[in-house]
Amino acid sequence: MAASSCRLLLLLLPWLVTTSHSPPGCKIRITSKGLDLVKQEGLRFVEQELQNITVSDLHGKEGQFHYNISQVKVMDLQLAFSDLHFQPQQHLVFNINNASISLRFRRQLLYWFFYDIGSINASADGVHIHTVLQLSKDEAGRLKISNITCNASIARMHAGFSGTLRKVYEFLSTFIVTGMRFLLSQQICPSLEHASLVLLNSVLDTVPVRNYVDEHIGIDYSLLRDPAVSTDTLDLDFKGMFFPRGRENQELENHAVEPVIKETERMVYVAFSEYFFDSAMHAYFQAGVLAIELQGEKVPKDLEVLLRATFFGTIFMLSPAVDAPLRLVLQVSAPPRCTIKPSGTSVSVSAFLNISLVPPGRPAVQLSSMAMETKLSAKVFLQGKALRVQLDLRRFRIYSKQSALESLALFSLQAPLKTLLQLTIMPIINERTKKGVQIPLPEGMDFTKEVVTNHAGFLTVGADLHFSKGLREVIEKYRPAPTTPTYPSSWPAEPSMDPHQL
């Protein structure tokens, strides 16, 4: 019994592994070249954060000397040697080596009856910072920095003293400099932890996860799993599924080929499977918007004349309705399907066309109901962060659903109806796809120099990255407004400058 159970488990194991790995509809790869650009912007952000370090006051007593160091400010940073690289399986490593930090702080000294006050310029040299950021998928399916480990050290610190008691300060410099080096090194990592876990995560919050494309459909860009990090790349697998807005919890099973990105020459690669486009057309179909009606003056005049000539016998038998306007209803009969090949991308559409006379004040009289099969060529391109599709009619065929004889009679309508589609219907469709859909990148980051490459079952867009907004600008835009503090009825007094309170 136990042996048969084991055999059954072994037989089911490949199936369980396959079903547990949902193929992505959209995949993004960031390469080392893209990380170099991120490092440049990130380094500016780190400099800004370290300049805002708050260091506690330092005070003490050595014999008859009382000293107080306060109002510490970072004046300048030199972060010349830095490195940002991938670390398998889910990490980014950011190192700063041999940096220097220039400081200025206020000094107060009391020695017996002598009191001295002024400022001191100091510099911290040999600053080393090692941080490791762990990347993961949160509950909403968004990429997050879930943890950070940080180590910071300062090799040397120097302080320049001036004033009447300069010699005294030089005597005390060992205590002051040692204390300041300790306090400063203790503030570097908390500042970077806040910058990563709070501020940088607020930038990642701007990545669209589940949002509306238009008034009919939305898209789900939730991550399917934690990011996969190698020494040269970071790969993100997104669901990439469209849904009708009236059925937002609907799931469409993905049977398409999983996109495979092998290239690393560009900064970023985005891959889309056939499922990505199929789910969009399926969502539009379920939303009931893949239908167009033309009536009266909207029907091209040449086509109207031809249709009336084609159905002359039927119209003549309906003599009261001879001058009634024509109505054409074109409606897709099944969700269109996308096919991606190395030679190009195409969309297959099945539809039916109903042709009717609409006498005023009387029920419509149907003249014909014909089936249509069309194949559209699709040009996919990326502009900014919007993926857009331009469709063009390639093949067109109509036939009667009633008889082969009627299909033969409709042959003369083949060319005029194709012209109708090209000149009237296709512009309407392309106007709807003109807006495109946003690719899941943070705000302030855009694509440039895009190149689209077709593969069997998916296509890739290789591009470089460009920061249209700095990290600080995006963070300030989405930073929560500070709440107004409540103060007691009596304000606290300003700190006394009395040297005896040192």
Secondary structure, DSSP 4 states (H G I P E B T S, - for coil): -HHHHHHHHHHHHHHHHHHHSPPPSEEEEEEHHHHHHHHHHHHHHHHHHHHT-----EEEEETTEEEEEEEEEEEEEE--EEEEEEETTTEEEEEEEEEEEEEEEEEEEEETTEEEEEEEEEEEEEEEEEEEEEEEE-TTS-EEEEEEEEEEEEEEEEEE--STTHHHHHHHHHHHHHHHHHHHHHHHHHHHHHIIIIIIHHHHTTS-SEEESSSSEEEE--BSS--EE-SSEEEEEE--EEEEGGGTT------SPPP-----SSSEEEEEEHHHHHHHHHHHHHTT--EEEEEGGGS-HHHHHHHHHHTHHHHHHTGGGTTPPEEEEEEESS--EEEEETTEEEEEEEEEEEEEE--TTS--EEEEEEEEEEEEEEEEEEETTEEEEEEEEEEEEEEESS-HHHHHHGGGGHHHHHHHIIIIIHHHHHHHHSS-EE-S--TTEEEEEEEEEE-SSEEEEEEEEEESS-HHHHHHHHSPPPPPPP--SSPPPPPP--GGG-
